Amino acid sequence: MGYLTFSELGGGDVLTRLAPAADTVAVPARLTGLEWSVVAIAWSDRLSSLRRPGRIARAMGGVFGGHNPRLSDPRLEALRRMAVLTWHHGYTVPPQEVRAFHDAGYSADQYELLVDSIAAARRQDPPRHH
């Protein structure tokens, strides 16, 4: 009966490769300064800013000028969308929006940091009237 060692298959010491390193430390979730500024700016955005403007709204904006709160960076726009929803609805954000947030490259820990931070700020600030 023949056999192959893991090293012959290029595996080396499989247990060492599969086991996490003893000195691995979990990195806490963070957002950059730019990302926190997007979250702060989203406080004043209305839920209507999340809808795509219709043809007439775009034409009126072209004639009279208008404010487009959407961000050109798709990742930051996903953050803005999540922040607007969280500012308005707290923890009750539609699951498809959470998926889009994760698809944009944000982690579950960053989502938790975002919603917990907004919830704390909402407790300190008076409600908005939009």
C-alpha positions, -999 to 999 in steps of 0.1 A, spaced: 0 0 0 14 34 -10 9 68 6 19 104 2 29 128 29 13 162 30 47 178 22 48 159 -11 15 174 -20 27 209 -11 7 210 20 35 211 45 23 209 81 -15 211 76 -24 215 112 -1 245 115 -16 261 84 -52 255 95 -49 266 131 -51 303 138 -19 319 150 -16 321 187 -7 358 186 -37 367 163 -56 396 178 -90 407 166 -89 442 152 -118 463 163 -142 476 137 -134 511 125 -145 538 101 -122 564 87 -126 601 93 -141 605 59 -166 578 65 -176 593 99 -181 627 81 -205 609 56 -224 595 86 -227 630 101 -238 646 69 -264 619 64 -281 631 96 -297 659 76 -306 639 45 -342 629 40 -354 594 32 -364 608 -2 -327 613 -10 -324 576 -13 -348 574 -42 -336 579 -77 -349 612 -90 -375 610 -118 -372 626 -152 -391 657 -142 -371 662 -110 -338 659 -130 -351 685 -155 -362 709 -128 -328 704 -111 -311 712 -144 -331 744 -148 -333 757 -113 -303 740 -98 -306 714 -72 -288 696 -45 -279 660 -53 -269 643 -20 -256 611 -37 -219 604 -35 -200 594 -66 -180 568 -47 -202 537 -46 -187 525 -13 -193 558 4 -228 560 -12 -236 526 4 -225 540 37 -246 572 32 -276 551 24 -272 529 55 -266 560 77 -297 578 63 -318 547 70 -304 542 104 -308 579 114 -345 576 104 -353 540 114 -328 529 140 -322 492 140 -351 485 117 -333 487 83 -345 464 54 -323 433 50 -316 441 14 -300 474 24 -278 456 50 -267 431 22 -259 461 -1 -239 476 27 -219 444 31 -216 440 -7 -200 474 -8 -171 461 14 -182 469 49 -181 442 76 -208 431 100 -187 447 128 -186 480 110 -224 478 105 -228 472 143 -204 501 150 -224 524 127 -259 516 141 -248 516 177 -231 550 173 -261 565 155 -284 550 182 -263 567 209 -264 600 191 -302 597 186 -306 593 223 -286 625 229 -302 647 202 -337 659 199 -357 644 171 -356 660 136 -386 673 118 -384 664 81 
